[in-house]
Amino acid sequence: MATACILFLGISLRLFHYFYNRSLWTDEIYLAAGLVDFNFKELLTKPLPYMQKAPVGYMLITHLCVVLFGKNELALRLYPLLTGIAALFLFLPVARYFLKPFGALIALTVLACATPIIYHSVEAKPYGPDLFITIALLWMYVRYRHQTRWKSLLLWGIGGSVAVWLSYPSIFVLAGMALAVGITNLVKGNWPVIFRLVVPFTMWLLSFLLSYFLFTKEGSDAGWLVFFFYKFDGYFPLQPVSAVGWLLKKAAVFFHYPLGLTWIDDLSEHTYLERFIQRMTIVPVILSALGVLYFYKTNKRFLFAVGIVLLIAIVASSLRLYPFHERMIVYLAPFAILLLAAGCDYLRNKTVPLKYAGHVLALLLLFGLLKNAVANTLTPYLLSGYKMSYYRQAMHYINNNYKPGDGVYVYWNAAAGYKFYKSVDGLKFEGVVDPDYRYTVRNYPDYYAKVDADLYSVPNTKRVWVVYSGVDMNQGDYGGQPAWYYQGHDFREGYGVEQYSKHLLQIGKVLEKYVPADGNPNPDVRVQLMELK
């Protein structure tokens, strides 16, 4: 009964946020532009717009949803939604295999209610499907790792071979499993088993190499993208002292994102130590450590596999092949969830005081999780955080209030959103789109001279809709460049946008502006009807 309730809750949360149908945010728009406009052949033969990349399987499945259900957000998010729901059902037998009933219930609750995981189940990006693929690979690991029959090994080989076309980080999981199973059998001297395992493992490797050299390799080492994740601390440092600090910080942050265990989320002005305390990070740290002890006693091979998968992820990060950062590591969440739940099982089987302590820790673990799930349902824009977007609503606000003869000016940082919704929603107005002059000038006076020339070119300067966003970067930008634009300020602070907001007030007055109906005080898109001087 409890399991059914948790499954129902997890599905309901995902469906609620799916049908809430928020606007696509900038990164979703960048990827969706190609998935909407290209046909199947073009997706396989042409580079995506805005320097985007995604697994081939993800692109083809999502485009199929668009073909079947139209060019809209619900179609673009259908595949992540279906994998998000399927993940709940597939994770249940996995959790029950590794854990006792109490731990399995805890594990399923975390997966069902973790708000970052819910978010990625309704985001038009491949990170939610990445998590599903990890769970599917865990299910296959449970099912096939002891098998020696050729049919079972071939099925395992086919399953892993398909996974690498659907999820980039799946190769890390497959490699970890292959090494754990292979080394374990090698130590035991099970040579007949090793020779048979070569078949599925080779199938995985060949499938990965084929997908990598045909589709993934080109553009995967783009310098601007590597620099972006470097600025966001996504790569493991090779200096010993820095490496230890990096590992500790990443471990603590992981409980916040993607596991959603944070008690207090609004901590942008706090130190890492204050965040550690106020987020009650000590609870998942204790349970994870106890989870390691649990698996050390009950399933060393799985613990070994988890360690190798994590090591591979860190090595890939150190080589700057794949960042260890926020949404990019959602695929690791099932491993961490199993460790946390195993910690609960570990205490539950001890003497009465420790058993009660286990119950208390389990409740503390779930408190922040459930609090966030409730808060994000009552106030849905909280689920997306900085990814909450209002492009569709802002464009429709202009469309509904536009009068014949009005001018519409779209600043460079809102161009992608305007072009996308102009295409899919058939907006009645035509905007003058700023081409981004930042790299053609060397100071603000020259920059605003070019920007204002476009702004004043609209048909009616007495009623001009100005559209811009709070984003300071364009695709392909190196963070903090061009230097004159940021004037020594970090690119994450939105310095350039602040200057532009001030400039607009100097050259005109605001007649009205778009305000989100949901009460979000910081929308990512700003729309102002202005009368220019």
Secondary structure per residue as TSV (DSSP state, phi and psi in degrees):
chain	resnum	aa	ss	phi	psi
A	1	M	-	360.0	-44.9
A	2	A	H	-62.7	-40.7
A	3	T	H	-62.2	-44.3
A	4	A	H	-61.6	-39.2
A	5	C	H	-65.1	-41.5
A	6	I	H	-66.9	-42.6
A	7	L	H	-60.5	-44.2
A	8	F	H	-61.3	-42.6
A	9	L	H	-63.9	-46.8
A	10	G	H	-61.4	-42.9
A	11	I	H	-66.2	-42.5
A	12	S	H	-62.4	-43.0
A	13	L	H	-61.9	-42.0
A	14	R	H	-67.7	-42.8
A	15	L	H	-66.3	-38.2
A	16	F	H	-59.4	-50.1
A	17	H	H	-73.7	-25.6
A	18	Y	H	-67.5	-49.5
A	19	F	H	-79.6	-12.2
A	20	Y	H	-61.0	-31.7
A	21	N	-	56.1	56.4
A	22	R	-	-65.7	163.4
A	23	S	-	-65.3	154.8
A	24	L	-	-66.3	140.8
A	25	W	-	-93.2	174.3
A	26	T	H	-52.7	-49.2
A	27	D	H	-64.9	-35.5
A	28	E	H	-65.4	-40.5
A	29	I	H	-64.1	-43.3
A	30	Y	H	-54.3	-46.5
A	31	L	H	-76.0	-40.0
A	32	A	H	-65.2	-28.6
A	33	A	H	-55.2	-44.5
A	34	G	H	-74.2	-38.6
A	35	L	H	-68.5	-25.5
A	36	V	H	-85.6	-42.6
A	37	D	H	-87.0	-31.7
A	38	F	S	-81.3	154.6
A	39	N	-	-94.0	-178.7
A	40	F	H	-60.7	-42.5
A	41	K	H	-64.9	-42.1
A	42	E	H	-65.8	-35.4
A	43	L	H	-62.1	-29.8
A	44	L	H	-89.2	-17.1
A	45	T	H	-121.6	-15.2
A	46	K	S	-119.0	146.3
A	47	P	-	-68.1	145.2
A	48	L	-	-71.5	153.8
A	49	P	G	-62.3	162.5
A	50	Y	G	57.9	28.1
A	51	M	G	57.3	36.6
A	52	Q	-	-88.7	154.7
A	53	K	-	-141.0	148.1
A	54	A	-	-158.5	155.0
A	55	P	-	-56.0	142.0
A	56	V	H	-57.1	-45.1
A	57	G	H	-60.3	-41.7
A	58	Y	H	-61.8	-44.9
A	59	M	H	-62.7	-46.0
A	60	L	H	-67.2	-41.8
A	61	I	H	-65.8	-43.5
A	62	T	H	-65.7	-41.0
A	63	H	H	-63.8	-36.6
A	64	L	H	-60.8	-40.6
A	65	C	H	-62.0	-39.5
A	66	V	H	-65.8	-41.8
A	67	V	H	-61.9	-41.0
A	68	L	H	-78.0	-36.7
A	69	F	H	-121.5	2.7
A	70	G	-	100.7	168.8
A	71	K	S	-87.2	84.6
A	72	N	S	-152.2	170.1
A	73	E	H	-63.1	-39.7
A	74	L	H	-64.0	-38.8
A	75	A	H	-67.4	-41.9
A	76	L	H	-66.6	-25.0
A	77	R	T	-103.0	2.4
A	78	L	H	-65.6	-45.1
A	79	Y	H	-61.6	-48.4
A	80	P	H	-58.2	-38.4
A	81	L	H	-62.2	-48.1
A	82	L	H	-63.2	-40.8
A	83	T	H	-69.7	-32.8
A	84	G	H	-64.6	-39.9
A	85	I	H	-73.0	-43.2
A	86	A	H	-61.7	-33.3
A	87	A	H	-60.0	-37.0
A	88	L	H	-61.5	-46.4
A	89	F	H	-70.8	-36.9
A	90	L	H	-76.1	-28.9
A	91	F	H	-72.1	-26.1
A	92	L	H	-59.4	-52.5
A	93	P	H	-65.3	-31.0
A	94	V	H	-64.4	-49.0
A	95	A	H	-62.9	-40.4
A	96	R	H	-67.2	-28.5
A	97	Y	H	-71.4	-44.7
A	98	F	H	-85.7	-22.3
A	99	L	S	-125.8	165.8
A	100	K	-	-80.9	168.0
A	101	P	H	-52.3	-41.9
A	102	F	H	-62.8	-48.6
A	103	G	H	-64.0	-38.9
A	104	A	H	-62.3	-37.0
A	105	L	H	-67.2	-41.6
A	106	I	H	-62.6	-45.9
A	107	A	H	-60.6	-45.0
A	108	L	H	-65.3	-36.7
A	109	T	H	-64.0	-43.2
A	110	V	H	-61.9	-47.1
A	111	L	H	-63.4	-39.2
A	112	A	H	-70.8	-33.5
A	113	C	H	-113.7	-5.7
A	114	A	-	-63.4	117.5
A	115	T	H	-64.2	-37.8
A	116	P	H	-62.1	-36.7
A	117	I	H	-69.9	-39.3
A	118	I	H	-59.8	-44.5
A	119	Y	H	-58.0	-46.6
A	120	H	H	-71.5	-13.5
A	121	S	T	-78.1	-12.4
A	122	V	T	-130.4	29.0
A	123	E	S	-111.0	138.4
A	124	A	S	-81.4	58.4
A	125	K	S	-143.7	165.2
A	126	P	T	-85.0	6.1
A	127	Y	H	-73.8	-35.4
A	128	G	H	-64.1	-48.4
A	129	P	H	-59.0	-30.8
A	130	D	H	-57.0	-45.2
A	131	L	H	-63.1	-42.2
A	132	F	H	-60.8	-41.6
A	133	I	H	-63.7	-39.5
A	134	T	H	-59.1	-45.4
A	135	I	H	-64.7	-40.1
A	136	A	H	-62.2	-38.8
A	137	L	H	-69.4	-36.0
A	138	L	H	-63.6	-41.4
A	139	W	H	-61.8	-41.7
A	140	M	H	-68.3	-34.8
A	141	Y	H	-61.2	-46.4
A	142	V	H	-61.6	-39.7
A	143	R	H	-78.2	-36.9
A	144	Y	H	-115.7	-8.2
A	145	R	T	-65.3	-25.4
A	146	H	T	-97.6	-1.9
A	147	Q	-	-75.9	142.3
A	148	T	-	-123.1	-5.6
A	149	R	S	-72.5	141.0
A	150	W	H	-61.5	-36.8
A	151	K	H	-61.6	-45.6
A	152	S	H	-65.4	-42.0
A	153	L	H	-66.1	-37.2
A	154	L	H	-67.0	-39.8
A	155	L	H	-63.1	-41.5
A	156	W	H	-62.4	-42.3
A	157	G	H	-63.3	-41.8
A	158	I	H	-66.3	-43.2
A	159	G	H	-60.0	-46.7
A	160	G	H	-67.3	-34.8
A	161	S	H	-65.8	-37.0
A	162	V	H	-70.4	-36.6
A	163	A	H	-58.3	-39.0
A	164	V	H	-69.0	-16.9
A	165	W	H	-87.2	-13.7
A	166	L	H	-103.7	-21.1
A	167	S	-	-150.1	124.5
A	168	Y	T	-61.1	-51.1
A	169	P	T	-74.8	-1.9
A	170	S	H	-59.9	-26.7
A	171	I	H	-66.7	-30.6
A	172	F	H	-66.2	-42.4
A	173	V	H	-66.5	-44.7
A	174	L	H	-62.8	-42.9
A	175	A	H	-63.3	-41.3
A	176	G	H	-62.6	-43.0
A	177	M	H	-66.2	-43.1
A	178	A	H	-61.9	-44.2
A	179	L	H	-67.1	-42.1
A	180	A	H	-63.1	-48.3
A	181	V	H	-68.0	-42.8
A	182	G	H	-65.2	-46.8
A	183	I	H	-66.3	-39.3
A	184	T	H	-60.3	-45.7
A	185	N	H	-70.4	-30.9
A	186	L	H	-67.0	-42.2
A	187	V	H	-62.6	-37.7
A	188	K	H	-80.2	-8.6
A	189	G	T	73.6	27.1
A	190	N	-	-84.0	69.9
A	191	W	H	-63.1	-41.1
A	192	P	H	-59.1	-39.2
A	193	V	H	-67.1	-41.9
A	194	I	H	-60.7	-43.9
A	195	F	H	-61.7	-36.7
A	196	R	H	-73.2	-36.6
A	197	L	H	-66.5	-21.5
A	198	V	H	-57.4	-32.2
A	199	V	H	-64.1	-58.8
A	200	P	H	-64.7	-36.6
A	201	F	H	-65.7	-38.5
A	202	T	H	-67.9	-37.8
A	203	M	H	-60.0	-42.9
A	204	W	H	-61.0	-47.1
A	205	L	H	-63.7	-46.0
A	206	L	H	-65.0	-40.2
A	207	S	H	-63.9	-41.6
A	208	F	H	-63.2	-46.9
A	209	L	H	-61.4	-39.6
A	210	L	H	-63.5	-47.4
A	211	S	H	-66.6	-36.8
A	212	Y	I	-66.5	-50.4
A	213	F	I	-76.4	-24.7
A	214	L	I	-82.4	-37.3
A	215	F	I	-130.9	-35.2
A	216	T	I	-88.0	-36.4
A	217	K	S	-61.3	-46.3
A	218	E	T	-62.2	119.7
A	219	G	T	84.8	-3.3
A	220	S	T	-70.5	-20.4
A	221	D	T	-108.1	28.7
A	222	A	-	-54.4	127.0
A	223	G	H	-60.1	-39.6
A	224	W	H	-64.9	-35.1
A	225	L	H	-73.5	-40.5
A	226	V	H	-60.9	-42.6
A	227	F	H	-64.7	-38.1
A	228	F	H	-58.6	-50.3
A	229	F	H	-72.4	-25.6
A	230	Y	H	-64.8	-43.1
A	231	K	H	-64.6	-29.0
A	232	F	T	-96.9	19.4
A	233	D	T	62.2	36.9
A	234	G	-	-88.0	-2.9
A	235	Y	S	-118.4	134.9
A	236	F	-	-65.1	123.4
A	237	P	-	-76.9	148.1
A	238	L	S	-93.1	-4.1
A	239	Q	S	-80.8	132.2
A	240	P	H	-54.2	-50.3
A	241	V	H	-64.7	-46.7
A	242	S	H	-62.6	-35.9
A	243	A	H	-63.7	-42.1
A	244	V	H	-64.0	-46.3
A	245	G	H	-61.7	-40.6
A	246	W	H	-62.0	-44.7
A	247	L	H	-63.4	-43.7
A	248	L	H	-64.3	-43.0
A	249	K	H	-65.4	-44.8
A	250	K	H	-64.8	-37.9
A	251	A	H	-62.9	-43.6
A	252	A	H	-68.2	-42.8
A	253	V	H	-66.7	-30.4
A	254	F	H	-59.3	-34.6
A	255	F	H	-67.5	-27.0
A	256	H	H	-79.5	-46.8
A	257	Y	T	-143.0	113.8
A	258	P	T	-105.4	8.7
A	259	L	T	-82.6	-17.0
A	260	G	-	66.7	30.8
A	261	L	-	-91.4	2.8
A	262	T	-	-61.6	137.1
A	263	W	S	-84.9	-45.8
A	264	I	-	-123.0	119.7
A	265	D	-	-99.4	-22.7
A	266	D	-	-86.9	77.5
A	267	L	-	-127.7	30.7
A	268	S	T	-63.3	-24.2
A	269	E	T	-98.4	8.5
A	270	H	S	-102.8	157.0
A	271	T	-	-76.1	168.7
A	272	Y	H	-62.6	-36.1
A	273	L	H	-65.4	-44.0
A	274	E	H	-63.4	-38.7
A	275	R	H	-64.1	-42.0
A	276	F	H	-58.3	-42.5
A	277	I	H	-73.7	-49.2
A	278	Q	H	-72.8	-22.5
A	279	R	T	-87.9	0.9
A	280	M	T	57.3	38.2
A	281	T	T	-62.8	-22.4
A	282	I	H	-60.4	-31.0
A	283	V	H	-65.2	-56.3
A	284	P	H	-65.1	-27.4
A	285	V	H	-63.4	-47.6
A	286	I	H	-61.8	-47.3
A	287	L	H	-65.8	-36.7
A	288	S	H	-64.8	-42.6
A	289	A	H	-61.9	-42.8
A	290	L	H	-67.4	-31.3
A	291	G	H	-64.8	-37.4
A	292	V	H	-61.7	-43.4
A	293	L	H	-62.4	-40.4
A	294	Y	H	-59.6	-50.7
A	295	F	H	-72.5	-27.0
A	296	Y	H	-63.1	-33.9
A	297	K	H	-86.4	-30.3
A	298	T	H	-107.6	-28.3
A	299	N	-	-157.5	75.5
A	300	K	H	-62.7	-34.0
A	301	R	H	-63.7	-41.8
A	302	F	H	-66.9	-42.1
A	303	L	H	-59.6	-39.5
A	304	F	H	-62.2	-43.3
A	305	A	H	-63.1	-42.9
A	306	V	H	-60.6	-44.5
A	307	G	H	-61.1	-41.4
A	308	I	H	-69.0	-41.5
A	309	V	H	-59.5	-45.0
A	310	L	H	-64.8	-41.2
A	311	L	H	-62.6	-42.5
A	312	I	H	-62.3	-41.7
A	313	A	H	-61.8	-40.4
A	314	I	H	-71.0	-41.1
A	315	V	H	-62.2	-44.0
A	316	A	H	-60.7	-36.5
A	317	S	H	-66.9	-44.0
A	318	S	H	-63.3	-32.1
A	319	L	T	-86.5	0.2
A	320	R	T	60.8	37.3
A	321	L	S	-94.5	-30.8
A	322	Y	S	-155.0	119.9
A	323	P	-	-71.0	146.9
A	324	F	-	-99.4	83.9
A	325	H	S	-155.2	126.3
A	326	E	G	35.8	-111.3
A	327	R	G	-64.4	-23.1
A	328	M	G	-71.7	-16.3
A	329	I	G	-115.1	18.6
A	330	V	G	-58.7	-31.1
A	331	Y	G	-62.6	-20.3
A	332	L	G	-84.2	-9.9
A	333	A	H	-55.4	-41.9
A	334	P	H	-59.1	-35.5
A	335	F	H	-65.4	-45.4
A	336	A	H	-65.5	-38.6
A	337	I	H	-62.9	-42.5
A	338	L	H	-63.1	-37.6
A	339	L	H	-65.7	-44.3
A	340	L	H	-60.8	-47.2
A	341	A	H	-67.2	-34.0
A	342	A	H	-64.5	-34.4
A	343	G	H	-62.2	-38.5
A	344	C	H	-64.3	-42.4
A	345	D	H	-63.9	-37.4
A	346	Y	H	-60.0	-45.4
A	347	L	H	-74.8	-32.6
A	348	R	H	-63.6	-26.1
A	349	N	T	-95.5	10.2
A	350	K	S	-96.1	-168.4
A	351	T	-	-67.0	169.9
A	352	V	H	-54.3	-47.8
A	353	P	H	-59.3	-44.0
A	354	L	H	-69.5	-33.2
A	355	K	H	-62.5	-45.1
A	356	Y	H	-65.6	-38.0
A	357	A	H	-61.2	-37.9
A	358	G	H	-63.1	-39.8
A	359	H	H	-65.7	-41.4
A	360	V	H	-63.3	-46.2
A	361	L	H	-62.8	-38.2
A	362	A	H	-63.1	-41.7
A	363	L	H	-66.0	-42.0
A	364	L	H	-63.4	-37.2
A	365	L	H	-62.6	-42.7
A	366	L	H	-83.8	-15.6
A	367	F	H	-60.9	-56.4
A	368	G	H	-60.7	-39.1
A	369	L	H	-58.2	-52.6
A	370	L	H	-71.6	-36.1
A	371	K	H	-59.2	-45.1
A	372	N	H	-66.8	-38.3
A	373	A	H	-63.0	-41.2
A	374	V	H	-67.9	-46.5
A	375	A	H	-61.2	-40.6
A	376	N	H	-75.7	-16.2
A	377	T	H	-84.1	-40.5
A	378	L	H	-70.3	-35.0
A	379	T	S	-126.2	83.8
A	380	P	T	-59.5	-28.3
A	381	Y	H	-67.2	-16.9
A	382	L	H	-67.6	-26.9
A	383	L	H	-58.8	-40.1
A	384	S	H	-85.8	-18.1
A	385	G	G	59.3	-131.7
A	386	Y	G	-69.7	-10.7
A	387	K	G	-88.6	-2.4
A	388	M	-	-67.3	128.5
A	389	S	-	-128.3	158.4
A	390	Y	-	-133.0	26.6
A	391	Y	H	-58.1	-48.1
A	392	R	H	-62.7	-47.9
A	393	Q	H	-63.0	-39.9
A	394	A	H	-66.9	-42.8
A	395	M	H	-65.4	-39.2
A	396	H	H	-71.3	-29.4
A	397	Y	H	-62.7	-45.2
A	398	I	H	-62.9	-45.9
A	399	N	H	-58.2	-38.2
A	400	N	H	-79.2	-24.6
A	401	N	H	-110.2	2.6
A	402	Y	-	-69.5	135.6
A	403	K	-	-114.7	146.5
A	404	P	T	-52.5	130.7
A	405	G	T	96.8	-13.2
A	406	D	-	-62.0	148.7
A	407	G	E	-97.9	148.0
A	408	V	E	-130.3	122.7
A	409	Y	E	-119.5	126.7
A	410	V	E	-112.3	113.0
A	411	Y	-	-65.3	155.1
A	412	W	G	-56.2	-33.5
A	413	N	G	-79.3	-4.0
A	414	A	G	-115.3	7.1
A	415	A	H	-63.7	-42.4
A	416	A	H	-62.2	-43.8
A	417	G	H	-64.9	-42.1
A	418	Y	H	-63.3	-47.2
A	419	K	H	-63.6	-38.9
A	420	F	H	-65.7	-51.1
A	421	Y	H	-74.7	-24.2
A	422	K	H	-63.1	-39.4
A	423	S	H	-73.6	-48.6
A	424	V	H	-85.2	-25.8
A	425	D	H	-107.4	-4.0
A	426	G	-	61.0	49.5
A	427	L	-	-59.1	143.6
A	428	K	S	-82.4	-14.7
A	429	F	-	-100.1	154.2
A	430	E	-	-111.4	129.5
A	431	G	-	-105.1	150.1
A	432	V	E	-84.1	117.6
A	433	V	E	-99.7	123.2
A	434	D	-	-68.3	129.3
A	435	P	-	-85.3	6.3
A	436	D	-	70.5	92.9
A	437	Y	-	-92.7	7.3
A	438	R	T	-60.2	-29.0
A	439	Y	T	-95.6	5.1
A	440	T	T	-106.7	-4.4
A	441	V	-	-131.9	176.5
A	442	R	S	-128.9	5.2
A	443	N	S	-158.5	166.0
A	444	Y	H	-66.8	-40.8
A	445	P	H	-57.9	-45.4
A	446	D	H	-67.1	-36.4
A	447	Y	H	-63.9	-49.3
A	448	Y	H	-69.0	-24.9
A	449	A	H	-63.3	-42.2
A	450	K	H	-72.1	-44.8
A	451	V	H	-61.8	-44.5
A	452	D	H	-67.4	-30.8
A	453	A	H	-61.4	-40.1
A	454	D	H	-70.9	-40.4
A	455	L	H	-62.4	-42.2
A	456	Y	T	-80.2	-1.7
A	457	S	T	-83.8	-4.6
A	458	V	S	-68.0	158.3
A	459	P	S	-60.1	-34.6
A	460	N	-	-138.0	103.9
A	461	T	T	-76.9	-8.4
A	462	K	T	-81.5	-21.1
A	463	R	S	-140.7	91.9
A	464	V	E	-125.2	126.0
A	465	W	E	-85.7	119.1
A	466	V	E	-104.6	124.8
A	467	V	E	-118.6	125.4
A	468	Y	E	-153.2	165.3
A	469	S	E	-117.9	177.1
A	470	G	S	-90.5	9.0
A	471	V	-	-89.9	133.6
A	472	D	-	-97.0	-4.1
A	473	M	-	-121.7	151.1
A	474	N	-	-110.3	160.7
A	475	Q	T	-59.2	132.9
A	476	G	T	93.1	-8.0
A	477	D	-	-72.4	144.5
A	478	Y	-	-89.8	127.2
A	479	G	T	-51.2	130.9
A	480	G	T	86.9	3.8
A	481	Q	-	-117.9	144.6
A	482	P	S	-72.1	148.3
A	483	A	H	-61.6	-37.3
A	484	W	H	-62.5	-30.2
A	485	Y	H	-69.6	-33.6
A	486	Y	H	-97.2	-20.1
A	487	Q	T	49.1	46.0
A	488	G	T	87.2	-2.3
A	489	H	-	-91.9	145.3
A	490	D	-	-64.5	140.4
A	491	F	G	-63.9	-17.4
A	492	R	G	-79.7	-8.1
A	493	E	G	-88.9	-4.9
A	494	G	-	67.9	33.4
A	495	Y	H	-60.5	-46.4
A	496	G	H	-63.3	-37.0
A	497	V	H	-66.2	-39.7
A	498	E	H	-60.4	-41.4
A	499	Q	H	-65.6	-38.1
A	500	Y	H	-68.3	-38.9
A	501	S	H	-59.6	-43.0
A	502	K	H	-66.4	-38.7
A	503	H	H	-63.6	-40.6
A	504	L	H	-60.1	-38.4
A	505	L	H	-70.3	-19.5
A	506	Q	H	-82.4	-24.7
A	507	I	H	-108.1	0.9
A	508	G	E	-173.0	179.6
A	509	K	E	-121.9	149.1
A	510	V	E	-86.5	124.8
A	511	L	E	-90.0	-40.1
A	512	E	E	-160.5	165.3
A	513	K	E	-149.0	158.4
A	514	Y	-	-77.7	131.3
A	515	V	-	-125.6	124.2
A	516	P	-	-56.8	138.2
A	517	A	T	-70.2	-20.0
A	518	D	T	-86.1	0.0
A	519	G	-	88.3	3.7
A	520	N	-	-63.3	119.9
A	521	P	S	-79.4	-10.3
A	522	N	S	-129.6	67.5
A	523	P	-	-66.7	149.7
A	524	D	S	-77.0	-19.8
A	525	V	E	-114.2	131.6
A	526	R	E	-111.1	128.6
A	527	V	E	-124.8	123.0
A	528	Q	E	-131.1	126.4
A	529	L	E	-85.0	120.1
A	530	M	E	-124.7	152.6
A	531	E	E	-110.4	114.0
A	532	L	E	-82.9	149.2
A	533	K	-	-73.3	360.0
